[in-house]
Amino acid sequence: MENFKYLGVILDENSNNQIDLEERINSANKTYFMIQFFKNKNIAKKLKLRLKNTIIDKTLTYASETWTLTKRDRKQFNIFERKVY
């Protein structure tokens, strides 16, 4: 078995978190686009930012305490952050 999901985290035999990181970014991206609230121009930007920090960021960083981030990983996070703002 090459990789498997355990408690919402994708684990693999090489202790590589790249697959889990990509899955987290995809999940956070889906969450962002599912919530139509962020596209509403009548909602204050401050409120949108608070909700982003509580909903989207939690989805993105779930179980991130065990990650070892590379430059490529940080770049992926930055790209996602720019897309959401």
Helices and strands as residue ranges (DSSP letters): E 3-6, E 9-12, H 18-34, G 36-39, H 45-51, I 52-56, H 57-61, G 64-66, H 71-84
